[in-house]
Amino acid sequence: MHTLYLDGESLGIKDVVEVARFGRKTALSDEAKQRVQESAEQVERFIEEERVIYGITTGFGKFSDVKISKEEISALQRNLILSHACGVGDYLKVDEVRALMLLRVNALSRGFSGIRLETLERLLYLLNQDILPLIPEKGSLGASGDLAPLAHMVLPLIGEGECFYGGIRRSAADVHEELGIEPIELYAKEGLALINGTQVMTAIGLLAYYDAVSLYEQGKVIYAMTLEALEGITDALDPRLHKLRPHAGQMQFAEDVLSILEGSRRVTRQGEKRVQDAYTLRCAPQVLGASWDALEYVGKKIEIEINAVTDNPIIFKEDQVAISGGNFHGQPMALAFDFLGIAVSEMANISERRIERLVNPALSGMEAFLTPKGGLHSGFMIAQYATAALVSENKVLAHPASVDSIPSSANQEDHVSMGTIAARKAKAILQNTRQVLAVEYLCAAQAIDLQDAKDDMARRTREAYDELRSRIPFMDEDRFLSPDMLKAADLLVAERLLEQ
């Protein structure tokens, strides 16, 4: 992959994924370098003029009324990082850390934050060299930005804290010594510029969104397999029906599933086997189409945020002013990531009910729990239990984080977004949902085999069936089932069902 040049305006979601997961190298564009330099020069002028500007010549939060002398400016920024690195919990994953570092550099490259070019390029150097800070996942209120986790991001920059380098957990000081580089000494505004933003929540939520879109597309194929296993009625997918209620997601879902089922001799028309199907089969376009519409909304919000300036104060060098505002507030993303979690949770809800239809002999007309030797063997009985537990957990996780707020900084910061919690919950819901769909995938293939119907499947569903069976055989007798469930989920992570 060629180098990604950052200008703060044109970063795409796919770009972030390529850097986060595939190690794409990055650099600042020439235009971005010039803007950054000019912004830093403006900060220097503010200091020379002894202007009172938040975070440059004053303290932070409730201490915004405390003036800081020229001699204390660097100490102020260093102390900010040390005091704000208060994260707790498990560490963020490598792809999340790489994503948030990229997003912070991109936001700062707009040239509205006053950071020096050498400082920004050092952060980019750490990213490109895979010198990744250890960042605890908990501790952000989502306003003023992701202060605690971003402070942990900055620690290795100044020679503090720990990082992963060469896949090994090491002290940042040791890595600096080994590489022969000096830690950065932060100057005016730089500490604040580095930590005052929404990049942690956005990184976590972006990767969850990207995976959710992939899982949604894979879920169409799994749903189509279940329709074939249950000889489902395709009339409910008729485009004439959906044009009368023209929600974009609903119409597209029905169209796509009809295309997937093209050539299938397993599906039926109304009246051939039954008059109509249960809701989980018949109403899938309405339910899952609504989830797609929600995903599209989230994607648009992410596209805005990854090229936004989320600092405070924001420096307008042309007007030689610094304006204190609230662009760091995570509410736009908090609501979006809560919506993401709810939308993905519904993907699991309807899938689990389809699993029940597959394993319940009263609903499927097949062997109970899809085992040919029921009684001595339990088949997929407890696999359905597991999915029921996962969807129940999702319902707890889907409670919106954005409706909560706890004042901070002595009530100076008296409304916060909890957006990072929303993003983390969406990620957890996605992981649960992937496993639920994996079980439906297994059950649909098992049902097809029990009916000796694989040769009657559509081309695309047969390809998905063959892909699964190349790794997981038919279950004629009980076996340790958890590894099969994990293997099926891994197939969904690998996006194999998207290949046509």
N, C-alpha and C positions, 0 to 999 in steps of 0.2 A: 504493500500500500504506500502511496506517495505521502509526503509530509502534509499534514493539515495546518494551514496558516490561519491563525486566529485574528479576527478583526472586531470581535464583539457584536457583530451584526448578522452574520450569515451561518452560524453554527446550526447544524441539523441534528435531530435525534439519532439518526444512523451514525453520524460522525462521532457522537458521544459513545455509542456502543462500540464502535471500532477502536477507539482509544482505550476505553475501559476494559474491554475483554480480549482484544486482539493486538494490543500494544502499538497501535499506530502512533508514529512520532508527530510531535507538534512544534510549532514555532510561531512567533508573533509576526504579523505582516508589517511591512515598512510603515504603512499609514498608522497602524496601532502604536508602533514604537514612538513615532513623532508625537502622537496625541498624549501618550503616557509621559513623555519628557516635558511637554508643555504644561501638563497638569501639575507635575512635581515642582516646576519652576514657579507656578502660581502659589503653591503652598509656601515656598520660600519667601515670596513677596509678602504674603500674609504675616509671616513671622517678623520680617524686617519692619513692617508697618505696625507691629504690636497690636494687631487686631484681635478682638476677642471672638474666637470661633470654636464652636463645640468640637471637642476631641482633638483639636490642634493646639490650642492654648488654654484649654480647660480640662477638667476631669470628666468622668463619664457617668451617665445615668444621673442619679441624685447629686453627684459631685460636679454637675455641669456648671455650677456657680463658683467653683474653685478655680482660680486662675493659676496657670502653670508658667514658670519662667522659661526663658530660652535655654538655660543651662539644664533644665529638667526634662526637656522635650523627649529625648531618646529614652531616658529612664521611664517616663510615663508610658511609652508604647511597649517597652519590654515588660513592665509590671502588669500592663493590661493583659498580655498573653499569659503570663505566669498565673495571675489571679483568676483568669477566666477558664483555664484548662481544668474544668471540674467534672468532666464526663465520668460516667459509671456504666457498668454492664459489659456485655460481650463486645468485642471489637467489630467494627464494620468490615465487610468482606473486601477483598482486594479490588474487585471491579467497582465497588461503590466508592472506595477511596480514590481510585484513579479518576472516576467520573467527577467527583466533587472538586478535586484539584483542577481538572480541566475547566469546569464551569466557573470556578473562582477566577482563574486566569482570564477566561474569556470576558467575564463581567468587568474586570479591572482594565482590560485592554481597550475599553471604550474611551478611557482618558478623562473620567469624571471623578476619580477617587484620590488623586494626589500621591499615589505610590510611585517610587522611583523605578526606572526601567531595570536597574541592576537587581533590585529586590524581586520584581516580577519574573525576570528571566531566571533567577535562581530557583524560584518555585517551579518553573517550567523544566528546569534542569533536573530537579528531583523527580518530577513525573517521568520524564524521558529515560532517566537512569533507573527507574523502578525503586527509588528510595522512598518508601511509602510510610507515612506516619501511622502509628497505632492510634486509632480514634475510637473511643468508647461510643456505643450507639445511643446511650441515654444521657439526658441532661439538657436538651434544648427545649425552650418554650416556643420556638418559632417566631420570636420577636423579642429583642432586636436581632432579627436574623437567627442563625444557628451559632450563637456565640460560643458555647462550650465546646462542641465538636470542632468548630473551625479553629478555635484556639489550640486544640490538640494538633490540628493540621500544621499550624505555624511553628510548633515547638522545634522540630528538627531543623527548620530554617535558621533558627537562632542558636542551634547547638544544644538544645535541651530535649528531654524526653527520649522516647524510643521509636524505632522504625524497623520495618522489614527491608533488608537489603540482601540480594542474592538468596532470597527465600529464608533468611535467618533473622530472628529477632535480635536487635542490637541497640546499643545506646547511640544516639545521634552524634555524640561527641566522638566516639570511636570511629564512626563512618567518616566524619569530617577529617579526622587525623589520617585515616587510611588513604583517602582520596587527595589529601593535601590541599584542602580548601578551608577558608576561614568562614565561620558562621556570619550571617548577616547581622549587622547592628541596625536595628530599626530606627527610622527617623520619623519626623513629624507626620502624623496621620496614618502611617503605614500599618501599625498594629490594628487600628480600627478599620482601615480599609480591607485588611485581610480577613477579618472575622465578622464583619457586619453584612451579612447576606443570607440568602435562602438556599445556598448551594447544597447543603447536606440533604435537606428534605427533597430538593429537586432531583438530586442524583439518585437517591433511593427510589423515589417515585417514578422517575424516568425509566430506570431499568425494569421495575415492576410493570410499568405500562407496556414497554416493548415486549416483554415476555407474555403479558396478558393478550396482546394482539395476536401473537403467534399461537397461543393456546386456543384462543377463540377460533381461529381458522382451522386448527386441528380438530377442535370439537365438532365442527360441521361434519367432518368425515366420520367421526365416532358416532354421532347422532344418526347419520345415514346408515351405518352398519347396524345400529340397533333397530332402525326401521326395517331393514332387511331381515334381521333375526326374528322380529315379531310380525312380519308380513304387514307392515304398516301401510296406511292409506295415503297416497300422494295427492289426493284432491285438495287437501288442506294447504298444499304448496302452490296451488294454481295462481299465476300472476294476476289474473282478473280479480281474484279475491283481495289481494294485497294492494292493488291500485285504488281500491275504494277506501282504504285507510293508509294513505301514502307516507307512512314513516319510512325514512330512507333505510334504516337498518333492517326493518321488517321485510321490506321488499327485496333487499339484496340477499338476506339470509335465505328466503324461500327460493329465489332464483338460483343461488349457488348450490343448495342442496339438491334441487331438481337436476342441475348439471352433473353433480357428483353421482346421482343415481341413474344417469342415462345408461340404458342397456340392461338394467337389472331385471331379472325375472322373479325376484323375491318380493317386491313391493306389489301392492294391490290397489284397486280402485274401490270407491265406496259402493257397498252392496255386494261385493264379491265374497268377502269373508265376514264383514260386519259393516254396519251403517256408518259408524264413526269411531275414531280412536279416543283414548283418554287424553287429557289435556297435555301431559308431558310429551306426547307425540304430536298431537294436533296443534297445540299452541306454541310450539318451539319458535316459529318465526316471530311471534309477538313478544315472547319473553326474551329470547336471546337477541333479537333485533334491537330491543330496547337497551340491552347491555352494550351492543355495538355503538348505538348513538351516544351512550355515556362515554365509551372509550374515545370516540372522536372528539367529544368536548374536552376530555382530559388532555388528549394529544395537542389540541390547539393551545391550551393553557401552558403546556410544557414548552411548546415552540416559542411562545412569547417570553417565558421566564428565562430560558437559557441564553437569550440575547438581551436581557434587561440589566439595567444598573440598579442594584439593590443596596447601595451604600448609604451612609449618613455621616456627616453632611455631604451633599453632592456639590462638586466644584464646577462652576461655569466660568471657565477661564476668559471667554470673550467679554463677559460682563464683570469679571474680577470680583465675583461674589461666591459665597458658599452658603447654600440653603439647607437648613435642617428640616427634614420631612420624615416620611414614614415608608419609603420604598423597601425597607428591610422587612416590613410586616408580611408574614407568611400566609395571611388569610386567603388570597386567591388560590394558592396551591393547597392549603389545608382543605378547603372545600372540594377542590378537584380530586385530591387523593382519598378523601372520604368517599366521594362518588365512585372512584375507581374500585375501592374495596367492596362497596355495595354491588356494583355491576358484576364483578368477578364472583362474588358470593352467590349470586343468582345462577351463574353458570354451574356451580357445584350443586345448588339446590335441585335444579331440574334434572341434572345428571344422576343424582342419587335416587330420585324417584323412578328414573328409567331403569336403573340397576334393580330396584325392587320388582319392577314388572318383568325383568328377565329371570330373576331367581325364584319368584313366587309361582308355583305351579297353577294356582287358581287364576292367575292373571296371564300366564304365558302359554299354558297348555303343554309345557315341556316338563322334563324331569325336575323334581324339586331341587333347588339350589344348583342346578346345572351339573349334577353328578349322575352318571349312569348306574351307580351302585349306592343309592341312598340308604341311609340307616347305618350301615357299617362305615360309610364315608359321608362327610358333611359338605363337601364341595365348596361353593362360594358363600355359604351361610354367614360366616364371620367376616368375610370380606365386606359384605353389605353392612354389618355392624360397624366396621371401621369407618366406612364412608359416612354412616349416620353420625358417628362421633365427630368427624371432620366438619361436616356441614353445621352441626350444632356449635362447634367451636367458632366457625366462621360467623355465625349469628351474633355471638358475643363480641367478636372482633369488629364486626361491621357497625357497632355503635359509633357514631361520629365523634372524633376527637375535637373537631373544630367548634363544637358547641360549648366547650369548656374554656375557661380563662381564669388564671390566678394572678393577681397583681404582683409586680416585682419592683425592685429598686426603690423601696420606700414609697411605693405608689406613683412614682414618676412614670413607670412603664406599666400602666394599669389595665391594659387589654392585650393579651397575647393569643397566638393562633393555634398552638399545639400541632402545627403542620408536620413536624418531623415524626410525631407519634402517628399521625394519619398515614404518612408514607410507609412507616414500618409496619403498621397494621395491614395496609394494602398488600405489602410483600408477603406477610404471613398468610393472608387469605389466598393469595395466588398459589403459594406452595401447597396449601391444603387442597385447593381446587384441582391442581394438576394431578394430585394423587387420586382424587375422586374420579376424574375422567379416565385415568389409567385403569382403574377397576372396571369402569364401564367398557372400556376397550377390550379387556380380558373377557368379560362376561359376554359381550356381543360375539367375539370370535368363538368362544366355547359353545354358545347357542347355535351358531352357524354349523359347527362341527357335529353337534348332536343331531342336527337335521340333515347332515350330509349335503349341505346346500352351497358349498363354496363355489362350485362351478356355475351357479346361477346369480352370482353377485355382479354388480357393476364393475367396470374396469378399475375405477379409482378406489372403491372399497375393497376390491380383491387385492390391489397392491398394498393397501394398509394391512389387510389380513395377513398377507404373505410376509410382510415386514415383521409383524409381531410373531408369527409362527417360526420365522427363521431364528428367533432367539428364545421363544417360550413355547414348549410343546403343549398339545392338548392334555388336559388333566383328566385321565381316566380313573385315577385313584388319588386319594388325598396325599398331598406332599406339603413340605414347608412352603407356604404360599407368599410370605412377605417378600422374599427375593424376587418372585415373579412380579409382584406389584411395583417394586422399585425399578425393575428392568423396564416395565411398561412405561412408568413415569419418565425414565431416562430417554426413552424414544421420543416422548413429547418435548423434552428439553432440547433434544437434538434437531427438532423441527423437521423430522423426516417426512411427516405426512404432508408437508407443504410442497414436496417435490412432485411434479406432475410429468 
